[in-house]
C-alpha cells in the first residue's frame, strides 16, 4: 500500500508515518528528514537548502523531486508513505509521473486536519521540550519560521487537498484527536 500524508506543519504527519513504519513494514519517505540529513552531512545540497529551511520557506521542486526519485527506485515491500511530499502542484505532477514509471499505485491520500493556532503552539512546544531534554531544537521550530511555514502551506500546499479530492483518493482525518485515536482513524482508512 502506498499513501501520502498531507497536512500543515505540526499536524503530526511524522508521528503517524513512524507508527505505520513500525506496524506495517512501510517505508517512510520524509523530504524534511532527507533534507535535514543532507545538512548534517554537509553535502553541497545541504549547504544550499539550510537557510531556506531555517526561514521556513520551501526548497526547490527540483531538489526534493530528485530525492524522492532516488528512494523510489529502491522499492519497498510494505509500500511507501510520502510524508511532507508533495508540497506543490508541480511536485504532485512529478510524483504521478514517477509512480507511473515505477509501476507504483497510489492507494490513499490522508489529510490531517488541525486548527492553525494549535499548530503554532505545538511547534513552539516541540522546541521547548527539545531544549528541556537537553537536545537542540530544530532551527525552524520557532514562532517566526512557523508562521512562514504556515503561509507557504496555505499558498503552495493546501491546493493539493482539492487536487487529490478531485482525483478521488482523499480522506480527511481529525488531527486534533489523541495520537492513538488518529492512528485508529488512519488504520480504518487503510483497511477499508
Ligand atoms: P514540517 O514540520 O514543517 O512538516 P518537514 O520536516 O516536513 O517539516 O520540512 C521541514 C522543511 O524542509 C520545510 O519547511 C521546507 O523548507 C523543507 N521541505 C521539506 N519537504 C519539502 C518539499 N517537499 N518541498 C519543498 N521544501 C520541503
Boltz pocket constraint, residues with backbone or C-beta under 6 A from the ligand:
constraints:
  - pocket:
      binder: B
      contacts: [[A, 7], [A, 8], [A, 9], [A, 10], [A, 13], [A, 31], [A, 32], [A, 33], [A, 35], [A, 52], [A, 53], [A, 54], [A, 56], [A, 57], [A, 58], [A, 59], [A, 60], [A, 61], [A, 64], [A, 83], [A, 84], [A, 85], [A, 86], [A, 87], [A, 91], [A, 140], [A, 149]]
      max_distance: 6.0
